[in-house]
Amino acid sequence: MRIDIDRLRHDLETLRTIGRAAETGGVSRTSFSPADAEARRWYVERCVEAGLDVEVDGLGNMVVRARDEPSTAKPVWTGSHIDSVPDGGFLDGALGAIAALECLRRLTEEKVPLARPVRAVVFADEEGNYSHLLGSTGIAKGFDRARLEAMTGRDGDRLADRFAELGWDLDAATRTKVEPGEVHAFVELHIEQGPNLEAGGFDIGVVTSIVGLGGGKARFQGRADHAGTTPMAKRADALLGAAEFLTTLPGLAASISDDAVVTCGLIGVEPGGANVVPGTATVTLDFRDPDRDRLRALGEAVERSAREVAGRHGLTVTWELDTPVAPVPLDEGIRETIAAAAERFGYRHTDLPSGAGHDSQNMALIAPTAMIFVPSKDGRSHSPAEDTSWADIERGGNVLLATLIALASDEAPAPRGA
């Protein structure tokens, strides 16, 4: 049994137009933006057309099911996200979300006899406009109201205000947790976002583990002064201190491990005038390592460097650490099922870790979880250059469908975490 690649391609190309920039070709569907809302409406319409039901929780996670599910057994979930980074690619997240829908459509159309239901899920705010892996964190861990009220977006807007504008109930967003054991297994299809599969000539990647994610904001506080009348030696330039701090990051990563990375992709300066010495500079960081202890050490090294640099420049600094997402190994039993499916189709496959974060990290806290990768052209992602051949997309969809059938038929090796 195979997916309908023509239908999947049509859906992905249609979704690509929602939030697409004419100048770059990139996609901007940041969470809870008008483009994200339009994409959500479109997705629900596609589900309704297929005779499927959609349930939306208080954080905006969408779970899709057949109207006549085969049993009351614990379901198998599959899916990803449809939000994007600013000016990102059209496949990151979208491939897994739309392929999940396509698999559920095929199972429903063919009336495949299954021992347990299969459900498609679209997670909210995977890309962290307000909080990295927001939707799946709400499913795996839950949020209290105070935490949600404190969240702000990339543009400084409050999540609580955005929810009020959408007519959503913030209290409902505190009731999204799914208890461990309520989901039988979770499988996510995704582009690799790196060069390894393409370079090795592989069709399918069986993901062994997912990197640990950390992040935070270093806010350097100095003194705003006149840019023309304040001597250089008398300044407490917050941006100058932040700039020196950023130059320490490559060395910090290298001191931890060969796999550690630190990135600053967002800087805020106040008051924000060309003729004003910056009084405040805020840098938002993303740091990663596949080892839990090294990830913690990296965060500590980043904070220590920020304080040392601030002291040299006569500044103060506050370090706001995000809740880290721990690295996770993926389920060996489901990985065996994925590899067996690839072999039946005659696809070349290999094991590899993921250096990117995914909702699967949170799902692994409540259910046995695995991921399927397909090649990324030139290893590009999070940019308009992101692309994967339709042949590779079809192969990934076929392996996902076969894996779901095996898991929902209880014919696969038992998930190790079950």
N, C-alpha and C positions, 0 to 999 in steps of 0.2 A: 504494500500500500504506500502511496506517495502523496505528497502535497500537490495542490494546484498552483504551479509556479506562476502561471499567467495571472491568476487572481492575486497572489501574494505580491507580485511585481506591481500590479495596478494599484494596490493599496499603499505600498511603500512610496510609489511615485506620487500618488495623490497627497499623502501625508506630508511629503517633502515640500509641497507648495504652501503649506500652512506655516507662516513665519519665515518664509524664504526671502532673503535680501537680493534684490535685482542686481546690485552692484557687485557682490561677491559670490553669490550662489549659495552662501552659507545659510544655516537655519538658526533662528533665534526663537525658541519657545521656552523661555524661563518659566519656572513654575508659577501658576496662578496669574500669569499675564493674560491679556486678551488672546494672544496666539495660542497659548496653552488651553484656554477655555474653548476656543474654536476646535482645536484638535480633539479635546475630550468629547465635545458634542458629535464630531464626525465619527469618532470611534464607537460611541454608543449607538449611533445610527447604523453602522455596519453590523453591530451585534444584533440589533433589532431586526434588520433585514434577513439575518441568518436564523431567526427564530430563537435567539438566545436571550437570557435574562442577565441584567447587569445590576449589581449591588454596589453602592458607593458608601464608604465609611466616612467618619468625621474628619479625616485628614485628606480625603480625596482619592484614596486607593480604590481602584475599580476591580471587582471580582466578577467574572463571567461564568455562567453555568448553563448547561442544557436544561430545558424546561422539564424534561423527563429523565432525571438522572438514574443510572442503572441500579443504584443501591444507596443505603445509608452508611456504607463503609467510609472510613477516613479518605478524603480525596487526595489526588495527585494534583499539585499546582505547577503551572509553568507561566513564565512571563518576564517582563522587564519594565521599561519606562518609556514615555514619549516626550518628556521634557528634555531640553537641550541646554548646553552651555551657550553663551552669546556667540553668534556667528560660528556655530559648530557644524558638524556633519549630519547627514540625513539617516544614518544607519545606527549610530550609537544609541542603544536602548530600543529604538523603534523596530529594529529587526526582530529582537526577541519578543516584543509586545505583539507585533502583528503576526509573526509566525505562530505564537501561542493561539491567537484567534483562528488562524488558518487551520491549525491542527484540530481545534475543537469543532470547527465547521466540518472538516473531513470525517471525524469520528461520528458526528451527528448525521451527516448525509449518508454514510455507509452503514449506519446503525450497527457499529462494531460492538459485539457483546463484551462487556467489561465487568470485572468484579468490583470495581470502585470508580467513582466519578473522576473526571478530569476537568479542571477549572483553569481558566486563563486569568492572569492578574496583571494590572498596570499599576505600578507603584508611583506615588506622588513625590516630586522634588528629589529625585535621585541625585541630581547634579548639585544640590546644596545651595540653591538660591537663598533659602532661609536656614537650612541645616542639612549637612551632607547625609544622604540616605534617609531623609525625613520619614517618608511613608513606611518603608520597611522597618525602620527603628520603632515607629509607633506600633507596628504589628508585633514585633519581637519583644519589645521592652515596655512600650507605653510611655506617655508623657503626662506630667501633671500640668495644671493650668498655669502655674507660675512660670514653668519652663517655657511654655508656648508663648506666654505674654512677653517674655524677655527676648524672643527671637526677632532679629531684624534681617532684612534682605540685603543684597549687594548694593542697592541704591539707598540704603538707610531706612526704608519703610518698614513698619512693624507688621509682623505676620497677623497679629490680632486685628489690626486695622484692615488688612487685606481681606481677612475672613468676613469682617463686618460688611465690607463693600460687596462681597459675593453673596451675602445673606446666609453664610454658614454659621453653625453653632460651635463656638470654641469649646464648650463643655463636651460636645459630642466627640471632639478631637482627642479627648482624654479617655475615650472608651473604644479604643481600636485594637487592644492587645489580643492576640491569639495565643492560647496556651500551648505549650509543648505537647506533642502527641495528637493535636487536632488535625494536623496535615500529615499524610502518609509520607510524602516525598515532594521535593521541589527540584525542577530542572530549568536552567536558563540558557537560552541560545544567545550568543553575542559575537560581534566581530572581535578579532584578537586585539586590535588597537596597537599592534606591534609588528615587527618584521619577520618573526621566526617561522611561521607556517609557510609564508610565501617563499622565503629563502630556502627552506628545506624541501619544497615541493609537496607539502602535505595538504590534504583536503580538509581534514578535521583535527582539531585539537581537543584532547580530553584533559580538562583542567584539574590539576592536582591540588592546588591551594590558592588562596587569595591573600594579597599583601595586606599588612596592617596599615591603618590610616590614622594620622593625627593632624592637628591643625590648631590654629589660634590667631590671636591678634596681639601685636606688640604696639602699644600706643606711647609714643615718645612725646613728652610735654616739656616745652621750653618757654620762650617768651616772644610774643609778637611785637615787632618794632618796625620803624620806618626803614625802608630799604636803602634810602639815600643818605640818611643822617646818622645811622648807627654804625660805628666802626666795626670792622670784622672781629677785632679782638674782644669787643664788648657784647657780642651776640650770644644768644642761647638758641641756636637754629635747630629746631626739631627735625627738619628734613635732612639736614646735613648728618645728624647723628643716625637717623634711620638708614641713610644711604651707606654709611660705613658699616652698619650692622648687616645690611644685605650682602656686602662683599665678603663677610665671614661665613656665609652659608655653605658654599662649596666645600670649604675645609672642614666644617662641622660634619657634613655628610660623610666625607671621606674618612674621618676619624672614627666613625661608627662601624661602617661596613662598605663593601663594594656595591651592595644593593641599595643602600640608603640614598634617598633623594629629598631635597627641600626646594620648594618653589614659592615665590611670591608673585602672584598675578594681579594683585589689587593693592593700590596705595591711595590713601586719602590725606589731604593737606588742608589745614585750617589756619588762618581765615580764608586762604585761597586766592590771594591777589598777587599779581606779578611784582608789585611794588611794596609787598609786606614780607618781612622775615617770618617764615612759618613758625607759629607757636605750637602747633600740634601736628604730628605726622603719625598715621596709623598704617601699619603694613599687615596684610592678611596672609598667613602662611599655610601651606599644605606640605606635610612631611610624611614619608612612608618608609617602611622596612618590613620584610617578611617575617622577622622574629619579634615576638612580643617584648622581650627584655630590651632588645636594641632599640625598638620603637620608643619605649619609655626613656631610655638613655638619650636618644636623639632630642626628644622634647625638653629634657632637662638641660642639655647642652645649648639648645636654642635660647632658652630663658636666661641661662647664665651669660651668654654672649650679649644679649640685649642689655642686661644690667651693667656689664662691664663697659660697653660702648657708651651708654647713657652717662655713666660716671665720668668718662673722659671728656664729654662735651658739656658737662654741667647741666644735664637734663635729668628728669625723672622718667620712669617707664613703668607701665602696668602691663602685665602679661595675662591675657585671658585665654586659657587653654580649653579647646573644645573637648567634648567627651570622645576619647579615642575609640576607633573600631578595631578590634583585635584581629590579627591574622587568623585565618581558619584553614585547616585541611578539609578537603571535600570527600564525600562518602565513597569508599572503595567499591562497595557493591554496585552503586549506580554508575560509577566510572566503568566497571566491567560491562555493564549493560550497554553503555554508549559505545565502547570499543567493539563489542560484538555486533551492534547494529551497523557500524561503519564497515566492518568486514563483510557482512552479508551484502551490502551494496557495492562492495569492491572499492571503497574509498580508502586512500592512504591516511593513516592517523598516527598521532604521536601524543605523548604526555608532555604537559608544560604547565608552569605556574602562571598566575595572572599578576601583573604588576599594577593593574588598575583596580580600583574598588568597585564593588557591585552589591546590589541588593541581596545577592546570594549569601553574603557574609552574615547578614541579619537572619535570613531564613534558616541558615545552618544552626541557629540557636534554638529553633523550634521543630525542625524536621531534617531528616537526612537530605543532603543537598549536593547537586553537582552542576557543572557547567560544560557547555559545548562551544568551542570557538571555531570560526571560519576565518580564512585569511583576510588580511587588510592589505590593499594595494599600497606598496611602498611603506607599509607600517604606519600610515598616516591616520590620525584621528583627532577629534576636537578641533577640526578646521574644515573649511569648505572642500579641501582636497580629499577628505575621507571617502573611500569607495571600496567596493567588493564586487567581484563579477557575479552576474546572475546565476551562472553555473555553480559557483561556490555557495551562493545563498540557497539554491535548490538542494544541494547536498546537505547543508546544515539543517534545512527544514525537514528533509526526509529522515535524517538521523534522529532529530527531535521527536518526530511523529512515532517512529519505531520504538524509541525509548519510552515514550509515554504509554504506548500500548502494552509494552512488556511490564511496566510498573503497575499499570491499572488492571492488568490481567493476573497479577501475582505470579507471572512466569519468570520474572527476572530474579537474579540473585538477591536475597533479602538485603535491603539497605542496612549497612552495619550499625547505623544509629537507631534502627527500628526496635 
